Amino acid sequence: MGEKKLLKGCEAIGEAAIQAGAKAFFGYPITPQSEVPEYLSKRLPEVGGVFLQAESEVAASNMLYGAAGAGVRIFTTTSSPGYSLMQEAVSYMAGSELPCVIVNIVRGGPGLGGILPGQGDYKQATRGGGHGDYRTPVLAPSTVQEAADLMIDAFDIADKYRNPVLVLGDGLIGQMMEPVEFKQRSTQVVEKPWATTGAKGRPPNIVNSLYLDAPTLERHNIKLKAKYDAIEKDERRWEEYGNTGKLDILLVAYGTVARVCKTAVDEMTKQGIRVGLFRPISLYPFPDAELRSAARQAKAILDIELSTGQMIDDVKAAVEGRVPVHYYGRVGGIVCTPEEVAFHAGRVIKGEQVYTIGEYAGLVTALTA
Amino acid sequence: MLSEVTFAGFGGQGVMLAGKILAHAGLDEGHEVVWLPSYGPEMRGGTAYCNVVISDKPIGSPIFAAPAAVVVMNRPSLDKFGSRVKPGGLLIINSSLIDATSDRTDIHVVRVPCNEIAQGFGSAKAANMAALGAYCGATKVVTVDSVKALVKETFGAKPKVLDLNYKTLERGWQAGEEGLAAAKKKIK
């Protein structure tokens, strides 16, 4: 066990990648994650790694594609508009079965949006994002410590499945300072016999995503599907917090909002309300059977997001109509407070109509005018 | 134990550093801590602020609708945060730069002339240390030794600056302690 250090989320992410044995970073600065490249520009050369600021996210992501093909442990960090620009290369890496870790510190959108926290990229993250029939595992930390831990795990998952892995945070995770301890790890040396490392003395390796022959491509697609099935079976992560069993209400939230909900759960529990929180940590694969089980004796679910409702489709699919699923959220960079969560959860419990996002934002504006 | 505070002021007043030192002190004393800065457009002019939470238990929300304590270094910060302090909470006002006060009777209002205290020891630049001292003196959330150790870590290379910060911190501490005692008499 190492010593606890007070680090910004962005610094912890950068350091965790180094602890995981990452050898190269190709990226392009964008708020609110520019502290990661700033940190790595100093730190990576110290450990003999390569730090390169590309001319754009498109270039950076294709450098990742190249380095991943050569078998190097590589990663990048970006924020929403930047991740959109990387989609072509992510699709090619998924098609070519290349391991790579990408961190998206999500901001408000669409378009350039703002730089404050958001969760509007959930569907882009969990459904592949680019073209073609592929998926990327998505891990969503809700503390700086967890960001560091998941960052290290992300590299192992990427190598294990030969697939890009996404770590999804937001500006709050990136900018906040919390104590972090980097767990001592035995450095895993992963053999990559498929990598294009120079063909001296062996037949050349080919890293490619082009399959013009239909039956061959179908076989490739089926192989990828088998991989995603294995991921869905073995890589599910979640946390249950607060009460379990018979519940007046079950909150479902991930990332930043989940920690806000934890405070709300504590406060509501003090008032005698039976409330629990289900926090998906892996957004793909979504822990659906586990959520269904947690919700078995809940009267209602309140899905809380910093989007107008994206994860809610997965929540509804998971509970298969057995529990009513309500939604509450804030957008535009506004993060709801524990008081706000408790207020809306209270309305659900009392059987009152939950405000729509527009109604509530209007109410807040009227109250504070 | 759970303490939540917002330090607010304009860019350059050192509110981020004051918050960081507080969070570090909390960590050094074995607590869970979170330091959350404002990083939005307000950083580029206007009000900059940070939230610090120190707790014995893992910390949930780093944001709160009503903070238990707010330290305001300039007038726009008072206008923005003064009304948000939790009833029974603490509002520390830098009276050197803020003539106005809060008319709230349900919170403890402590006025501390942060800039003047720091100026008295050599430079108004250390006003943030008076504010940090006032908050810690009023709440005793961390010990003076922990804070001093971190001040030394921050300014250690410059003995003159260190001395200025030490003295300003101590005087602020005393002002916070005495100010809260006086405010408690008033609020009763």
Chai-1 contact restraints between the chains, C-beta under 6 A:
chainA,res_idxA,chainB,res_idxB,connection_type,confidence,min_distance_angstrom,max_distance_angstrom,comment,restraint_id
A,L6,B,H24,contact,1.0,0.0,6.0,A-B,restraint_1
A,L6,B,L27,contact,1.0,0.0,6.0,A-B,restraint_2
A,P32,B,Y39,contact,1.0,0.0,6.0,A-B,restraint_3
A,L116,B,G40,contact,1.0,0.0,6.0,A-B,restraint_4
A,Q175,B,P37,contact,1.0,0.0,6.0,A-B,restraint_5
A,Q175,B,Y39,contact,1.0,0.0,6.0,A-B,restraint_6
A,M176,B,L36,contact,1.0,0.0,6.0,A-B,restraint_7
A,M176,B,P62,contact,1.0,0.0,6.0,A-B,restraint_8
A,M177,B,W35,contact,1.0,0.0,6.0,A-B,restraint_9
A,E178,B,V34,contact,1.0,0.0,6.0,A-B,restraint_10
A,P179,B,L27,contact,1.0,0.0,6.0,A-B,restraint_11
A,R259,B,G60,contact,1.0,0.0,6.0,A-B,restraint_12
A,R259,B,S61,contact,1.0,0.0,6.0,A-B,restraint_13
A,V260,B,S61,contact,1.0,0.0,6.0,A-B,restraint_14
A,K262,B,G60,contact,1.0,0.0,6.0,A-B,restraint_15
A,T263,B,G60,contact,1.0,0.0,6.0,A-B,restraint_16
A,T263,B,S61,contact,1.0,0.0,6.0,A-B,restraint_17
A,V335,B,I63,contact,1.0,0.0,6.0,A-B,restraint_18
A,T337,B,A65,contact,1.0,0.0,6.0,A-B,restraint_19
A,P338,B,S61,contact,1.0,0.0,6.0,A-B,restraint_20
A,E339,B,A65,contact,1.0,0.0,6.0,A-B,restraint_21
